[in-house]
Amino acid sequence: MSGLAAEFTFLRPLWLLLLAPLVATGWALHRSRITPPASQRVAAPHLLPHLLVAPRLRPRVRPDQLLLPIGIVAIFALAGPSLRTRPAAFAEDRAAVVAVLRVDESMQSRDLAPSRLERARHKLHDLAAVREGAPLGLIAYRGSAHVVTPITRDTAVVEEMAAALEPSVMPREGDALVEALTLARRLLAEAGMPGSILVLSDGVAPDARSQLTAPGDVDIQFLALVPASTPADDIEKAARILDAPVERPTADDTDVQRLAARAESLASVPGEDRQARREDDGWWLVVLLVPAVLVWSRRGWSIRWP
């Protein structure tokens, strides 16, 4: 089977059921043309030329002759013939990531040079570079959570805003991780695209961890911004509740590569939307119907059932 034949399909095949009554109607009209009219059955043949008024011009093409081909073309157009596929809604788009960044006094610790917060900014920069052109959003949290930048492909803006974040600009102390995750989910829903959440934090307070619930419809992963030699038990416990993987920072971009790869796999479009969609090529047949419709509009063109 050739590639073209293998690709061909109908998007709305039930319309093809109309072919049966159409063919039956065309056959009935044809039979009516070859059946002698009633005048030939009741009058002598040598008298008919004197009794009937013959048309001056007999058209070469009659409307009943066009009914069948026009109907077949129209039904095929309605059935949605398809020879091509087009990408799914998000096939050409990279999955979005909403970065949730903790901006707390503890993030100014210099056990991760130059500081935990500055290392988080570097990792955001590396993530944007690895996922060049992919959508990225940023939420900052401490005792409250705030949208710093909505989801955008202009990652330079995200990096600029992240560079301006300091604990002093956060209005309250505390750990509003749950509020930040809720905001991140809302950003993804409003953007209408698949995505995941990346939490960049050096810890999760016990009261914040107690408010966490089982994972929802958005996947989460953590980048624990503490040295490799320092336990991250509080983050590990929170991650287990959320069924989220935890990544530890590396000197190179190995951690970012893993985060980026996981973000793409976590946010893959589910079900039918993951597949390429068929293109409806039936409109080409509609173009073919236009000349036939124009011919049909001629004065006197009608089909009379005997």
Backbone torsions as a table, in degrees:
resi	resn	phi	psi	omega
1	MET	NA	132.8	-178.6
2	SER	-69.6	162.8	-179.9
3	GLY	-62.0	-37.6	-179.5
4	LEU	-65.4	-44.9	179.8
5	ALA	-64.8	-35.6	-179.9
6	ALA	-67.1	-30.3	-179.0
7	GLU	-81.6	-20.8	-172.5
8	PHE	-71.4	135.3	175.6
9	THR	-159.0	170.1	175.6
10	PHE	-110.9	133.3	179.4
11	LEU	-80.0	-30.0	-179.3
12	ARG	-129.7	68.1	-170.5
13	PRO	-65.4	-19.1	-178.1
14	LEU	-63.6	-24.2	177.1
15	TRP	-62.4	-24.4	-179.1
16	LEU	-65.6	-16.7	177.4
17	LEU	-64.3	-21.0	179.0
18	LEU	-72.2	-12.7	180.0
19	LEU	-62.7	-36.4	-177.4
20	ALA	-62.6	-53.2	177.4
21	PRO	-65.2	-30.2	178.6
22	LEU	-65.7	-46.5	179.5
23	VAL	-63.7	-39.0	178.1
24	ALA	-62.4	-41.5	178.4
25	THR	-64.7	-43.8	178.4
26	GLY	-61.9	-39.3	178.9
27	TRP	-66.8	-39.1	178.3
28	ALA	-63.8	-40.7	177.6
29	LEU	-64.9	-40.0	178.1
30	HIS	-63.1	-42.9	178.9
31	ARG	-62.5	-36.6	179.9
32	SER	-67.4	-26.0	-179.9
33	ARG	-75.8	-33.4	-176.2
34	ILE	-94.2	-8.0	176.4
35	THR	-81.5	129.8	-179.8
36	PRO	-59.5	135.8	178.7
37	PRO	-65.4	167.1	-177.1
38	ALA	-62.2	-31.4	-179.0
39	SER	-64.4	-33.9	178.7
40	GLN	-73.6	-23.2	-179.4
41	ARG	-84.8	-18.9	-176.5
42	VAL	-112.4	-15.1	-177.8
43	ALA	-115.5	152.6	178.4
44	ALA	-67.4	140.8	-176.7
45	PRO	-60.2	-34.3	-176.4
46	HIS	-75.1	-12.6	178.5
47	LEU	-94.3	-18.9	-174.5
48	LEU	-59.4	-41.9	179.9
49	PRO	-59.3	-25.8	-179.1
50	HIS	-90.0	-14.1	-177.4
51	LEU	-99.7	-25.5	-175.8
52	LEU	-104.6	145.5	175.7
53	VAL	-98.0	110.7	-179.5
54	ALA	-80.0	142.2	176.4
55	PRO	-64.1	145.4	-178.9
56	ARG	-64.5	-43.3	-179.3
57	LEU	-125.3	129.6	175.3
58	ARG	-97.0	119.6	179.8
59	PRO	-63.4	142.4	178.6
60	ARG	-70.3	-32.7	179.7
61	VAL	-121.6	126.6	-179.8
62	ARG	-103.0	154.8	-178.5
63	PRO	-62.5	-32.3	179.9
64	ASP	-68.9	-23.1	176.2
65	GLN	-74.2	-26.4	-179.5
66	LEU	-89.1	-15.8	-175.2
67	LEU	-57.5	-47.9	-175.1
68	LEU	-65.9	-51.9	-179.4
69	PRO	-64.3	-38.3	178.9
70	ILE	-64.9	-42.6	179.4
71	GLY	-63.1	-41.0	179.6
72	ILE	-63.3	-44.6	179.7
73	VAL	-62.8	-41.7	-179.3
74	ALA	-64.3	-41.9	-179.8
75	ILE	-66.0	-41.4	178.0
76	PHE	-62.7	-37.5	177.9
77	ALA	-64.7	-42.5	179.2
78	LEU	-66.2	-31.1	-179.4
79	ALA	-71.8	-11.1	175.8
80	GLY	71.9	61.9	176.1
81	PRO	-62.9	140.1	-176.3
82	SER	-136.1	125.1	177.7
83	LEU	-112.7	-8.4	-173.0
84	ARG	-131.0	166.2	171.6
85	THR	-123.0	152.8	173.3
86	ARG	-124.8	154.9	-177.0
87	PRO	-62.0	152.8	175.1
88	ALA	-65.5	170.8	-172.2
89	ALA	-53.3	-38.2	-175.3
90	PHE	-114.7	14.8	-173.7
91	ALA	-64.1	-34.5	-178.5
92	GLU	-90.7	-7.9	-178.4
93	ASP	-99.8	139.2	173.2
94	ARG	-76.3	153.2	178.7
95	ALA	-65.3	145.0	179.4
96	ALA	-81.1	152.0	173.2
97	VAL	-128.8	129.9	172.1
98	VAL	-105.3	114.4	179.2
99	ALA	-84.6	126.1	178.1
100	VAL	-109.7	107.9	-170.6
101	LEU	-108.0	124.5	175.1
102	ARG	-79.3	125.8	180.0
103	VAL	-119.3	85.9	-174.3
104	ASP	-129.6	165.6	178.7
105	GLU	-57.2	-36.5	-178.7
106	SER	-64.2	-24.5	-179.5
107	MET	-74.0	-6.5	176.4
108	GLN	-90.5	1.3	177.2
109	SER	-61.4	142.0	-174.2
110	ARG	-100.7	17.0	177.3
111	ASP	-70.3	-18.2	166.0
112	LEU	-111.0	105.4	-174.5
113	ALA	-68.5	143.1	-4.4
114	PRO	-77.4	-24.1	170.6
115	SER	-163.9	164.9	179.2
116	ARG	-61.1	-42.3	-178.9
117	LEU	-66.7	-42.4	179.2
118	GLU	-66.8	-36.2	176.7
119	ARG	-64.0	-37.6	177.1
120	ALA	-61.9	-41.2	178.1
121	ARG	-63.1	-42.4	178.8
122	HIS	-61.1	-41.0	-179.6
123	LYS	-67.7	-34.9	174.7
124	LEU	-63.8	-41.6	177.1
125	HIS	-61.3	-45.9	179.6
126	ASP	-64.0	-39.2	179.4
127	LEU	-63.2	-42.5	178.4
128	ALA	-64.6	-36.0	179.6
129	ALA	-69.9	-42.2	179.1
130	VAL	-65.4	-39.3	-178.8
131	ARG	-102.0	49.4	-173.8
132	GLU	-53.4	125.5	179.1
133	GLY	84.4	-3.5	-179.2
134	ALA	-84.5	148.3	-177.8
135	PRO	-66.7	140.6	-178.3
136	LEU	-143.4	136.8	174.9
137	GLY	-126.5	165.8	-176.5
138	LEU	-140.9	130.8	174.2
139	ILE	-125.7	133.9	176.1
140	ALA	-109.3	142.2	178.8
141	TYR	-143.9	152.2	170.2
142	ARG	-145.9	-103.2	172.2
143	GLY	-82.7	-10.4	174.9
144	SER	-144.9	164.1	-177.1
145	ALA	-116.1	144.6	-175.7
146	HIS	-144.8	139.6	174.9
147	VAL	-76.5	117.9	178.0
148	VAL	-86.5	-49.9	173.0
149	THR	-139.2	136.6	173.0
150	PRO	-68.5	174.8	-179.1
151	ILE	-64.5	126.0	-176.8
152	THR	-148.4	156.9	173.4
153	ARG	-88.4	-12.1	177.7
154	ASP	-83.8	79.3	-174.4
155	THR	-69.0	-17.6	176.8
156	ALA	-62.9	-35.2	177.6
157	VAL	-65.3	-41.4	178.9
158	VAL	-61.0	-43.3	-179.5
159	GLU	-66.0	-39.0	178.2
160	GLU	-62.6	-45.3	-179.3
161	MET	-66.8	-37.1	178.7
162	ALA	-64.4	-35.6	-179.5
163	ALA	-65.4	-24.0	-178.2
164	ALA	-89.0	-4.8	-176.1
165	LEU	-80.3	126.8	175.4
166	GLU	-139.2	154.5	178.8
167	PRO	-55.3	-29.1	-177.3
168	SER	-68.1	-21.4	-179.6
169	VAL	-88.1	-7.9	178.6
170	MET	-84.9	130.3	-169.9
171	PRO	-71.9	-27.7	-175.4
172	ARG	-136.1	151.8	173.1
173	GLU	-84.1	159.0	178.7
174	GLY	133.2	-163.4	-178.5
175	ASP	-139.4	94.1	-177.4
176	ALA	-98.6	46.6	-178.2
177	LEU	-60.9	-41.8	-178.9
178	VAL	-61.8	-43.6	178.2
179	GLU	-62.9	-39.1	179.8
180	ALA	-65.5	-41.5	178.3
181	LEU	-65.0	-37.1	177.2
182	THR	-63.7	-42.2	177.2
183	LEU	-63.1	-40.7	-179.0
184	ALA	-63.9	-43.3	177.5
185	ARG	-61.2	-38.9	179.9
186	ARG	-65.3	-39.8	177.8
187	LEU	-60.4	-44.2	179.9
188	LEU	-64.6	-41.1	-179.8
189	ALA	-65.2	-42.0	179.9
190	GLU	-67.6	-33.4	178.7
191	ALA	-74.5	-21.3	178.9
192	GLY	65.0	38.6	179.9
193	MET	-137.9	156.2	177.4
194	PRO	-69.9	150.7	-179.2
195	GLY	-176.5	178.3	179.0
196	SER	-142.0	173.8	-176.6
197	ILE	-116.4	135.2	176.0
198	LEU	-116.9	116.4	179.2
199	VAL	-96.0	120.8	176.7
200	LEU	-106.9	105.8	-171.9
201	SER	-150.5	156.5	176.1
202	ASP	-105.8	7.5	178.1
203	GLY	170.8	164.2	177.0
204	VAL	-131.3	120.9	-178.8
205	ALA	-66.7	150.5	-178.7
206	PRO	-58.0	-40.7	-179.3
207	ASP	-67.5	-33.9	176.3
208	ALA	-69.5	-39.8	180.0
209	ARG	-64.8	-34.6	-179.1
210	SER	-68.0	-20.1	179.7
211	GLN	-89.1	-10.1	-179.3
212	LEU	-70.3	144.9	178.2
213	THR	-121.0	175.2	-179.9
214	ALA	-56.3	153.2	-177.6
215	PRO	-59.5	143.9	178.1
216	GLY	-96.5	-141.9	-176.5
217	ASP	-89.3	1.8	177.7
218	VAL	-117.7	129.1	-178.2
219	ASP	-81.7	149.9	-175.2
220	ILE	-130.0	146.2	170.1
221	GLN	-139.8	155.7	-176.0
222	PHE	-114.6	143.8	164.0
223	LEU	-114.3	106.3	-176.3
224	ALA	-80.1	109.8	-174.3
225	LEU	-88.1	62.8	174.7
226	VAL	-135.3	155.0	179.4
227	PRO	-58.7	155.3	-179.1
228	ALA	-61.0	-28.7	-179.3
229	SER	-81.2	-9.2	-177.7
230	THR	-97.8	128.2	177.6
231	PRO	-62.5	148.5	176.5
232	ALA	-124.8	51.7	-173.8
233	ASP	-61.8	-40.6	-177.8
234	ASP	-64.8	-37.3	176.8
235	ILE	-69.9	-40.7	179.5
236	GLU	-61.4	-41.1	179.5
237	LYS	-65.4	-43.9	177.9
238	ALA	-63.7	-39.7	-179.2
239	ALA	-64.5	-36.9	179.1
240	ARG	-64.8	-38.1	177.6
241	ILE	-62.6	-40.3	-176.9
242	LEU	-89.0	0.2	-176.2
243	ASP	54.0	46.2	-174.8
244	ALA	-113.7	138.1	173.9
245	PRO	-73.0	153.8	179.8
246	VAL	-120.3	129.3	178.1
247	GLU	-110.9	141.2	175.4
248	ARG	-103.8	143.3	-177.0
249	PRO	-66.2	142.3	176.8
250	THR	-117.2	162.1	-179.2
251	ALA	-67.4	-31.0	177.6
252	ASP	-101.6	-158.9	-177.8
253	ASP	-99.1	20.3	179.1
254	THR	-59.2	-42.0	179.6
255	ASP	-63.4	-40.4	-179.3
256	VAL	-67.9	-38.2	177.8
257	GLN	-60.6	-42.7	179.3
258	ARG	-67.7	-40.3	178.1
259	LEU	-61.7	-43.4	-178.7
260	ALA	-65.9	-44.2	179.8
261	ALA	-63.2	-41.0	179.9
262	ARG	-67.8	-35.6	179.4
263	ALA	-63.0	-39.0	178.8
264	GLU	-67.0	-42.7	-177.2
265	SER	-73.3	-35.6	-179.5
266	LEU	-66.7	-33.1	-172.1
267	ALA	-103.3	19.4	178.7
268	SER	-61.5	145.0	-176.1
269	VAL	-70.8	129.8	-175.9
270	PRO	-80.5	159.5	166.6
271	GLY	60.0	-139.1	-173.2
272	GLU	-62.2	-33.6	-176.6
273	ASP	-67.1	-17.5	179.7
274	ARG	-73.2	-21.8	-175.1
275	GLN	-91.7	158.2	174.1
276	ALA	-67.1	144.7	-177.5
277	ARG	-101.8	149.0	-178.0
278	ARG	-77.9	146.1	176.5
279	GLU	-95.2	131.6	179.3
280	ASP	-82.1	112.0	-179.9
281	ASP	-99.8	12.8	-178.2
282	GLY	-66.1	-20.4	-177.5
283	TRP	-66.8	-23.4	175.2
284	TRP	-62.7	-37.5	178.6
285	LEU	-69.4	-32.8	176.5
286	VAL	-62.2	-37.8	176.8
287	VAL	-60.6	-38.9	179.0
288	LEU	-67.0	-26.1	-178.2
289	LEU	-76.0	-20.6	-175.3
290	VAL	-59.9	-49.6	179.0
291	PRO	-60.4	-38.3	-179.7
292	ALA	-64.9	-39.5	178.8
293	VAL	-66.0	-37.6	178.1
294	LEU	-65.0	-40.4	177.4
295	VAL	-65.1	-39.2	-178.1
296	TRP	-65.1	-24.1	-177.8
297	SER	-78.0	0.5	178.3
298	ARG	-62.8	146.8	-178.5
299	ARG	-65.0	134.5	177.5
300	GLY	89.5	-4.7	-179.8
301	TRP	-83.0	112.5	177.6
302	SER	-157.0	160.2	177.6
303	ILE	-108.6	123.3	179.2
304	ARG	-108.6	124.9	178.9
305	TRP	-80.9	129.2	-176.0
306	PRO	-66.0	NA	NA
